[in-house]
Amino acid sequence: MAEVLSQSQIDALLNAARNGELDVDKPAESAEQKYRKYDFYSPRKFTKDRLKMLNSIFESYARVINSRINALLHATCEIEVDSVEEQRYYEFSNALTESDVVALARIDLEKLQGEDPILVHLDTPVVLSMLDRLMGGEGEPDPNLPGDYNMTDLELEMYEGLLRDLISVMGGSWENYITLRFEYTRTEVNPTLVQLVGYEETVVIVGLNFKFENCTSG
């Protein structure tokens, strides 16, 4: 178990050690047992073990799509799991803009039909860089790209093909736990106008970091 200390706590301990007020060779006695505060309004639904399992699953997934992207784009790309966090859906939704593009996927499992969709979001600059490489370019990001850039119909078609491929191999990373198949369903070009999941719904957000030579995404 790891305890997290603030910078002020660390400074206080170091100063006490220098002044001789703290015997560093003698373990400190715990004066009072501490308890973590529990938020009853936002109860946790996923245990640390489950989040750790998801982290392992998506680390495997990152390795798979890393190889596919390198072969598809003929470029060096590093993909790693950046974070696996339990949050309310609105925390993810509020970060989206009207120009963002979100791909929706479903799990091909009878007992999960009708459940909320799986959402996949890629940063627009990195998507455009990847599409440029698909068309034989160098994938150089455009420094003048506006923050509210809307993809063209051609870019959306290519984006859809790319996401279909990446989503189709997602099930292989779960095979040590359960046999699943993921299917791409559709693309939302303005997710802020569509309530895809209840705003208060508890979700797990997995962040993957894409690192190209000239472009990085979260």
Secondary structure, 3 states (H helix, E strand, C coil): CCCCCCHHHHHHHHHHHHCCCCCCCCCCCCCCCCCCCCCCCCCCCCCHHHHHHHHHHHHHHHHHHHHHHHHHHCCCEEEEEEEEEEEEHHHHHCCCCCCCCEEEEEECCHHHCCCCCEEEECCHHHHHHHHHHHCCCCCCCCCCCCCCCCCCHHHHHHHHHHHHHHHHCHHHHHCCCCCCCEEEEEEECCHHHCCCCCCCCEEEEEEEEEEECCCEEC
